[in-house]
Amino acid sequence: MGALNQTMVIDRPIETVFAMATDMERSPLIMDQVEQVEKLTNGPVAEGTKYQEVRNLGGRRVQSTLEVIEFVPAESYAVSSEQNGVRIEFRYTFKPQGESTYVTFDGTIQTSGFIRRLFKGMVVRMISKEELFHLQKLKKYIEKEETTKDKAL
């Protein structure tokens, strides 16, 4: 288990949750800080797929490249990003729980350089809080999106 760990039950089937959670281009609809996500590689999402992400962090636009490092349909999904001496890996696992899905987020942060190591604890707390909100917003988004589709039928 990494430095960051959160769990959430989403009241939708695992196939729906996995498909929506791994659609990185939906991130601006779910995460407040994410302004834009662009897929850089061709083909379906798989290990090695890369995205360019732009976040607004306190009025500062920060651009980073995310790479899918694990992709097992309806089971797990992981991405990594490295920028300015900070490497972050996020891993989501999905388990069916009746008609719902149990989602686990596990993340690790590695830093290089003395100054970055000094601020690692602060970065871990900030990202952990952000990811808890992300899972809460993901749950709300998926459950609302599916309910809206059901009503339209």
C-alpha positions in Angstrom: 0.0 0.0 0.0 1.3 3.4 -0.9 1.3 6.7 0.9 -2.1 7.6 -0.5 -5.1 5.3 0.0 -8.8 5.9 -0.4 -11.8 3.7 -1.1 -15.4 4.3 -2.3 -18.4 2.2 -3.3 -20.1 3.4 -6.5 -23.7 2.2 -7.0 -23.1 1.0 -10.6 -21.9 -2.2 -12.2 -18.1 -2.7 -12.5 -18.1 -2.5 -16.3 -19.8 1.0 -16.2 -17.5 2.2 -13.4 -14.3 1.0 -15.0 -15.2 2.5 -18.4 -16.0 5.9 -17.0 -13.2 6.0 -14.5 -10.6 5.2 -17.1 -11.8 7.7 -19.6 -9.2 10.3 -18.8 -10.6 12.8 -21.3 -13.7 13.1 -18.9 -11.4 14.4 -16.1 -12.3 18.1 -16.6 -15.9 17.1 -16.0 -15.1 15.4 -12.7 -12.0 17.1 -11.2 -12.1 20.8 -10.5 -8.4 21.4 -11.0 -8.2 19.6 -14.4 -8.8 22.0 -17.3 -7.8 19.8 -20.2 -6.8 16.3 -21.1 -5.6 15.3 -24.5 -4.7 11.7 -25.6 -1.3 11.7 -27.2 -1.2 8.1 -28.5 -3.4 6.3 -31.0 -5.5 3.3 -30.5 -7.5 2.0 -27.5 -6.3 2.6 -24.0 -3.7 0.1 -22.9 -0.4 0.0 -21.1 1.8 2.7 -22.7 -1.1 5.1 -23.6 -0.1 8.7 -22.9 -2.1 11.8 -22.1 -1.2 15.5 -21.8 -3.0 17.0 -18.8 -3.3 20.7 -17.8 -4.3 21.5 -14.2 -5.0 24.9 -12.6 -3.2 24.8 -9.2 -3.9 28.1 -7.4 -4.0 30.1 -10.6 -1.0 28.5 -12.1 -1.4 26.2 -15.1 0.6 23.1 -14.7 1.1 20.7 -17.6 2.2 17.1 -17.2 2.3 13.9 -19.2 0.5 10.9 -17.7 1.3 7.3 -18.9 -0.9 4.3 -18.4 1.4 1.7 -16.7 -1.3 -0.9 -16.0 -4.6 -1.6 -17.7 -6.6 -4.8 -16.9 -10.3 -4.3 -18.0 -12.8 -4.3 -15.1 -10.0 -4.9 -12.7 -7.3 -2.3 -12.4 -5.8 0.8 -13.9 -2.6 2.7 -13.1 -0.9 5.9 -14.4 2.3 7.6 -13.6 3.6 11.1 -14.0 7.0 12.6 -13.3 7.7 16.3 -13.1 10.3 18.5 -11.4 11.8 15.7 -9.3 8.4 14.3 -8.1 7.2 10.9 -9.5 3.6 10.0 -8.7 1.9 6.7 -9.4 -1.9 6.2 -9.0 -3.5 2.8 -9.1 -7.2 2.1 -9.1 -8.6 -1.3 -8.5 -12.2 -2.3 -9.1 -14.1 -5.2 -7.4 -17.8 -6.1 -7.9 -19.9 -5.8 -4.8 -23.4 -7.0 -5.8 -24.7 -4.4 -8.3 -22.2 -1.9 -7.1 -18.4 -1.5 -7.5 -15.8 -1.2 -4.7 -13.0 1.2 -5.9 -9.7 1.4 -4.2 -7.2 4.2 -5.0 -3.6 3.6 -4.0 -0.9 6.1 -4.8 2.8 6.5 -4.2 5.0 9.6 -4.4 8.8 9.5 -4.8 10.9 12.6 -4.6 14.5 13.4 -5.6 16.5 16.2 -4.2 16.8 17.5 -0.7 14.2 20.4 -0.9 11.5 18.1 -2.5 12.0 15.5 0.3 11.4 18.3 2.9 8.0 19.0 1.3 7.0 15.4 0.6 4.6 15.2 3.6 2.8 18.3 2.5 2.5 17.0 -1.1 1.2 13.6 0.2 -1.5 15.3 2.3 -2.6 17.6 -0.5 -2.8 14.8 -3.1 -4.6 12.5 -0.6 -7.3 15.1 0.0 -7.6 15.9 -3.7 -8.0 12.2 -4.5 -10.7 11.7 -1.8 -12.6 14.5 -3.4 -11.9 12.9 -6.8 -13.5 9.6 -5.8 -16.5 11.4 -4.3 -17.0 13.4 -7.4 -16.4 10.3 -9.6 -19.1 8.5 -7.6 -21.5 11.4 -8.0 -20.7 11.8 -11.7 -21.1 8.1 -12.6 -24.3 7.6 -10.5 -25.9 10.8 -12.0 -24.7 10.1 -15.5 -26.2 6.6 -15.5 -29.5 7.8 -13.8 -29.8 10.5 -16.6 -29.3 7.8 -19.3 -31.9 5.6 -17.6 -34.5 8.4 -17.6 -33.8 9.2 -21.2 -34.7 5.7 -22.2 
